[in-house]
């Protein structure tokens, strides 16, 4: 629904792009929150057994689109 608003870095390989945007898995792979809440969100993940959860970057608005900053 929002794919037209998101662009991935040009350096992303086709495999990385497919993994990040696969509709079968992307709901479980990518979670967003305010930067001030990262520590709390990570603590919740770890408390529920998701020890491999990781902060991978952020998102910025630029030229009318949202860009991932990894």
N, C-alpha and C positions, 0 to 999 in steps of 0.2 A: 504494500500500500504506500510505502514511503520511499521505495527504491529510487525513484526519480530525483529524490532530494539528497541522496547519499552517493559520494564518489570515493573509490578506494585509491590508495597511492598507486602511481604508475609502476612502481617497483614490485607490486604484488604479482606473484606468479599466478598462472591460471588455477593451479591446485589450491593455493591459499585463498583465492577469491571464491572458488567453488565451495571450499570448506566453510568459510565465513558466511556465505549467503545461501547455503543449502537449506531449503524450507523444511526439510525433515529434521534438521539439527540446530538451526540457528537460534531458535527460541531458548535452547538450553546453553548455548555457547556465549551469548552476548547479553549482558545486563548493563543498564546505564543508571547512574545516580549522580547527584550533585557531588562535586569534588570534596566538599566538606564532610560527606557521609561515607567516603570510601572505607575508612577504617571500621566503621560500624557494620557496613554491609559485608566486608570480608570476615569479620568476627562471626556474624550470623551464618555465613556459608560454612566456616570451619566448625561451628557448634553443631551443625547439621550433617557433618561428615564429608564435606566437600573440601578436603585439604589441598586439592590441586587447583582450586580457584585462584585466579591471578588478576591483578590490575594490569591491563594491557595498554592503556592510553586514554585518550579522550576524544572529544569532538569539538570542532570549531565551525562557526558559520563564516563563509567567505564567498564572495561573488554570488550570493543568493542560493548557495547550496551548503550542505553539511559535509564536512571532511573529517575523516578519522585521522587522529594523530597518534601513531603507535610508537 
